[in-house]
Amino acid sequence: MAKVKLDIGAEIDTLSKAELDDSLKQYRIEGDSLTQGALRGIKYYRPALLQGTASTGTLALGTLGAQVGPNSGFVWSLKRAYVNGLGTADLAQIYRNGQPVWQFSGSVGQNQAAWGHLSMLFREGETISLIGVGSLVSTSVITLNCDLVEVPSQMIGKLA
């Protein structure tokens, strides 16, 4: 520490420039480490999860063949989903492990949804599918697009 002599005869200790620089550098390193730890394991994706066409008015994406869901040891939190290609009167539902959890319509503004933290989770082993309600009129390619965050299962608290 640098010492400064006051005219009143008392001495006080002050930091030198080098000591202040070292102290601030250490503080910055610790702060960066905390930030990196908080973000470690969090991955953001914007995939087109499911895609296909209705066959004779029936839509069942993600129910046959390769199933779509988080990899082993991971959790997905859907933040936003939107369906392209539905006809105006068409309805389709997101299913989690065979249970409906959300419904979309081909009407303007009804083909998308957004969820808050921990609202639309898919845990390890759970799958997502998109199934039409009734007979669909659309002959277009229908796509379920999502914004999602993936974290290791043991870090699920980071989604809160």
The 8 nearest C-alpha neighbors of each residue, nearest first, counted from 0:
[[1, 14, 13, 15, 12, 2, 18, 16],
 [0, 2, 13, 15, 14, 12, 3, 11],
 [3, 1, 12, 11, 13, 0, 4, 10],
 [2, 4, 11, 10, 5, 1, 12, 13],
 [5, 3, 10, 9, 6, 2, 8, 11],
 [4, 6, 7, 8, 9, 10, 3, 11],
 [5, 7, 8, 4, 9, 10, 3, 11],
 [8, 6, 5, 9, 4, 10, 11, 3],
 [7, 9, 6, 5, 4, 10, 11, 3],
 [10, 8, 5, 7, 4, 11, 6, 3],
 [11, 9, 4, 3, 5, 8, 2, 12],
 [12, 10, 2, 3, 13, 9, 4, 5],
 [11, 13, 2, 0, 1, 3, 10, 14],
 [14, 12, 1, 0, 2, 15, 11, 3],
 [15, 13, 0, 1, 18, 19, 16, 12],
 [14, 16, 18, 1, 17, 0, 19, 13],
 [15, 17, 19, 18, 20, 14, 21, 1],
 [16, 18, 20, 15, 19, 21, 14, 22],
 [19, 17, 21, 15, 20, 16, 14, 22],
 [18, 20, 22, 16, 21, 17, 14, 23],
 [19, 21, 17, 23, 18, 22, 24, 16],
 [22, 20, 24, 18, 19, 23, 17, 25],
 [21, 23, 19, 25, 24, 20, 18, 26],
 [22, 24, 26, 20, 25, 21, 27, 19],
 [23, 25, 21, 27, 26, 22, 20, 28],
 [26, 24, 28, 22, 27, 23, 29, 21],
 [27, 25, 23, 29, 24, 28, 30, 22],
 [26, 28, 30, 24, 25, 29, 31, 23],
 [29, 27, 25, 31, 30, 26, 32, 24],
 [28, 30, 32, 26, 27, 31, 25, 33],
 [31, 29, 27, 33, 32, 28, 26, 34],
 [32, 30, 34, 28, 33, 29, 27, 35],
 [31, 33, 29, 35, 30, 34, 36, 28],
 [34, 32, 36, 30, 31, 35, 37, 29],
 [35, 33, 31, 37, 36, 32, 30, 38],
 [36, 34, 32, 38, 37, 33, 39, 31],
 [37, 35, 33, 39, 34, 38, 32, 31],
 [36, 38, 34, 35, 39, 33, 157, 40],
 [39, 37, 35, 36, 41, 40, 34, 157],
 [40, 38, 36, 41, 37, 35, 34, 42],
 [39, 41, 150, 38, 151, 42, 154, 149],
 [42, 40, 150, 39, 38, 149, 148, 43],
 [43, 41, 149, 148, 40, 150, 44, 147],
 [42, 44, 148, 147, 149, 41, 45, 146],
 [45, 43, 147, 146, 46, 148, 42, 149],
 [44, 46, 146, 145, 147, 47, 43, 144],
 [47, 45, 48, 145, 44, 144, 146, 147],
 [46, 48, 144, 49, 143, 145, 142, 45],
 [49, 47, 46, 143, 144, 145, 50, 67],
 [50, 48, 143, 142, 47, 60, 61, 51],
 [49, 51, 142, 141, 143, 60, 140, 48],
 [52, 50, 140, 141, 60, 142, 53, 49],
 [53, 51, 140, 141, 139, 54, 138, 58],
 [52, 54, 58, 57, 56, 55, 138, 135],
 [53, 55, 57, 56, 52, 58, 138, 135],
 [56, 54, 57, 53, 134, 135, 58, 136],
 [55, 57, 135, 134, 54, 53, 136, 58],
 [58, 56, 53, 54, 55, 134, 135, 131],
 [57, 59, 53, 131, 130, 60, 54, 56],
 [60, 58, 130, 129, 62, 131, 61, 57],
 [61, 59, 129, 128, 62, 49, 130, 58],
 [62, 60, 128, 66, 63, 67, 49, 59],
 [61, 63, 60, 59, 128, 66, 64, 65],
 [64, 62, 61, 65, 66, 60, 59, 128],
 [63, 65, 66, 62, 61, 67, 60, 59],
 [66, 64, 63, 67, 61, 62, 68, 126],
 [65, 67, 61, 64, 126, 68, 62, 63],
 [66, 68, 126, 127, 61, 65, 69, 48],
 [69, 67, 126, 125, 127, 70, 66, 124],
 [70, 68, 123, 73, 74, 75, 71, 122],
 [71, 69, 73, 72, 123, 68, 124, 74],
 [70, 72, 123, 73, 69, 124, 74, 152],
 [71, 73, 152, 151, 123, 70, 74, 69],
 [74, 72, 151, 152, 150, 70, 71, 123],
 [75, 73, 122, 152, 150, 149, 121, 69],
 [76, 74, 149, 121, 120, 148, 69, 77],
 [75, 77, 120, 148, 147, 119, 78, 121],
 [78, 76, 147, 119, 79, 146, 75, 120],
 [77, 79, 114, 147, 146, 113, 76, 115],
 [78, 80, 113, 146, 145, 112, 77, 114],
 [81, 79, 145, 112, 111, 144, 146, 113],
 [80, 82, 111, 144, 110, 143, 112, 145],
 [81, 83, 143, 110, 142, 144, 111, 84],
 [82, 84, 142, 141, 85, 81, 143, 110],
 [83, 85, 141, 139, 140, 86, 142, 82],
 [86, 84, 105, 137, 89, 83, 141, 87],
 [85, 87, 137, 89, 105, 88, 136, 84],
 [86, 88, 105, 106, 89, 85, 104, 107],
 [87, 89, 86, 105, 90, 106, 104, 136],
 [90, 88, 86, 105, 135, 87, 85, 104],
 [89, 91, 104, 132, 103, 131, 105, 88],
 [92, 90, 131, 103, 132, 130, 102, 129],
 [91, 93, 102, 130, 101, 129, 103, 99],
 [94, 92, 129, 101, 128, 100, 99, 102],
 [93, 95, 99, 98, 128, 97, 100, 127],
 [94, 96, 127, 98, 97, 126, 99, 125],
 [97, 95, 126, 125, 98, 94, 127, 128],
 [96, 98, 95, 94, 99, 128, 126, 127],
 [97, 99, 94, 95, 96, 100, 93, 92],
 [100, 98, 94, 93, 101, 92, 95, 97],
 [99, 101, 94, 93, 98, 95, 102, 92],
 [102, 100, 93, 92, 99, 103, 94, 91],
 [101, 103, 92, 91, 93, 104, 90, 100],
 [104, 102, 110, 91, 90, 109, 92, 111],
 [105, 103, 90, 109, 110, 106, 89, 91],
 [104, 106, 87, 85, 86, 89, 110, 88],
 [107, 105, 87, 104, 109, 108, 110, 88],
 [106, 108, 109, 105, 110, 87, 104, 111],
 [109, 107, 110, 106, 111, 105, 104, 112],
 [110, 108, 104, 106, 107, 111, 103, 105],
 [109, 111, 103, 104, 82, 81, 105, 108],
 [112, 110, 81, 80, 109, 82, 108, 103],
 [111, 113, 80, 79, 81, 114, 110, 109],
 [114, 112, 79, 78, 80, 115, 111, 77],
 [113, 115, 78, 118, 79, 119, 116, 112],
 [116, 114, 118, 117, 78, 113, 119, 77],
 [115, 117, 159, 118, 158, 114, 76, 78],
 [116, 118, 119, 120, 159, 158, 115, 76],
 [119, 117, 116, 115, 114, 120, 76, 77],
 [120, 118, 77, 76, 117, 114, 121, 78],
 [121, 119, 76, 75, 117, 118, 122, 77],
 [120, 122, 75, 125, 74, 76, 119, 123],
 [123, 121, 74, 125, 124, 120, 75, 69],
 [122, 124, 71, 125, 69, 73, 74, 72],
 [123, 125, 122, 126, 68, 71, 69, 70],
 [126, 124, 122, 123, 96, 121, 68, 95],
 [127, 125, 68, 96, 67, 95, 66, 124],
 [128, 126, 95, 94, 67, 68, 96, 61],
 [127, 129, 61, 94, 60, 93, 62, 130],
 [130, 128, 93, 60, 92, 59, 94, 91],
 [131, 129, 59, 58, 92, 91, 60, 128],
 [130, 132, 91, 58, 90, 133, 57, 92],
 [133, 131, 90, 91, 130, 134, 92, 135],
 [134, 132, 131, 135, 57, 90, 56, 89],
 [133, 135, 56, 57, 132, 136, 131, 89],
 [136, 134, 56, 89, 137, 57, 133, 131],
 [135, 137, 56, 86, 138, 134, 89, 88],
 [138, 136, 86, 139, 135, 85, 84, 53],
 [137, 139, 53, 136, 52, 140, 84, 56],
 [140, 138, 84, 137, 141, 52, 85, 53],
 [139, 141, 52, 51, 84, 142, 138, 50],
 [140, 142, 84, 51, 83, 50, 52, 139],
 [143, 141, 50, 83, 82, 49, 144, 140],
 [142, 144, 82, 49, 48, 47, 81, 50],
 [145, 143, 47, 81, 80, 48, 46, 142],
 [146, 144, 80, 45, 79, 46, 147, 47],
 [145, 147, 45, 79, 78, 44, 77, 80],
 [148, 146, 77, 78, 44, 76, 43, 145],
 [147, 149, 43, 76, 42, 75, 44, 77],
 [150, 148, 75, 42, 74, 41, 43, 76],
 [151, 149, 41, 40, 74, 73, 154, 152],
 [150, 152, 73, 154, 153, 72, 74, 40],
 [153, 151, 73, 154, 74, 72, 155, 150],
 [152, 154, 151, 155, 156, 72, 150, 73],
 [155, 153, 156, 152, 151, 157, 150, 40],
 [156, 154, 157, 152, 158, 153, 150, 151],
 [155, 157, 158, 154, 159, 153, 152, 117],
 [156, 158, 155, 159, 154, 37, 150, 41],
 [157, 159, 156, 155, 116, 117, 76, 150],
 [158, 116, 156, 157, 117, 155, 115, 118]]
